[in-house]
Amino acid sequence: MDNIMVPKIIRTLVITSLFLFAASSKAVIIEYDVTDLGGGSYQYDYTVINDDLVAGVEEFSLFFDYTLFTSLSLDTGPTGWLTYAFNPDLGLPDDGLYGAFIDLASPIALGDMLGGFSVVAQYIGAGMPGSQFFEVYDIGFNVVAAGNTQRANTADVAEPGALALLLLGLAGLSRAVRRRV
């Protein structure tokens, strides 16, 4: 093997390993459970998980697609939070909205979670209803986080560990070097 090629290989391995050990991303996550109440009515129960915002979660909105939902009605909300709902409107067209903001409660602090947010929705789509787009706002009504709700109690798809990926890469690199020599 060429003496010039060895430092290039080492440099490539060092850079690759730095990417493998990068910090995991964090976010505000809103999980949901959905219950079929019959007749096209479904109850959504939400839990807000704050893994990102130092200032805490003070307000959020969930958007219900106007092509899939016809009405929303409030069910429950945690103590100290005010909840509201606006029905989807085909005439505008505009998505339905379920939202909550703090009244007497403290924000959902970094690393904490809060459940008890619930809404009943009339679903007109096929199969079971799924997730909704959400936005989280700060006290000035600026969007500070956004995403799609996630089904609660679903297992994440396992991804290969960093060491396994590194070993696989080294094996491929070793094979490529042996082929050239």
PEZIZI-V89840 format. One record per backbone hydrogen bond with DSSP energy under -1.0 kcal/mol. CO is the residue of the C=O (numbers start at 1). NH is the residue of the N-H. Records with the same first field share a line. If there is no record, write none. Layout:
BEGIN
CO = NH ; NH
END
This chain:
BEGIN
2 = 6
5 = 9
6 = 10
7 = 11
8 = 12
9 = 13
10 = 14
11 = 15
12 = 16
13 = 17
14 = 18
15 = 19
16 = 20
17 = 21
19 = 22
27 = 51
29 = 49
30 = 150
31 = 47
32 = 152
33 = 45
35 = 43
38 = 41
40 = 123
41 = 37
42 = 121
43 = 35
44 = 119
45 = 33
46 = 117
47 = 31
48 = 114
49 = 29
50 = 111
57 = 108
58 = 102
59 = 137
60 = 100
61 = 135
62 = 98
64 = 96
65 = 68 ; 69
68 = 124
71 = 122
73 = 120
76 = 118
78 = 81
80 = 103 ; 105
82 = 101
84 = 99
86 = 97
89 = 94
94 = 89
96 = 64
97 = 86
98 = 62
99 = 84
100 = 60
101 = 82
108 = 57
109 = 112
112 = 50
114 = 48
117 = 46
118 = 75
119 = 44
120 = 73
121 = 42
122 = 70
132 = 149
133 = 63
134 = 147
135 = 61
136 = 144 ; 145
138 = 141
142 = 138
145 = 136
147 = 134
150 = 32
161 = 165
162 = 166
163 = 167
164 = 168
165 = 169
166 = 170
167 = 171
168 = 172
169 = 173
170 = 174
171 = 175
172 = 176
173 = 177
174 = 178
175 = 179
176 = 180
177 = 181
END
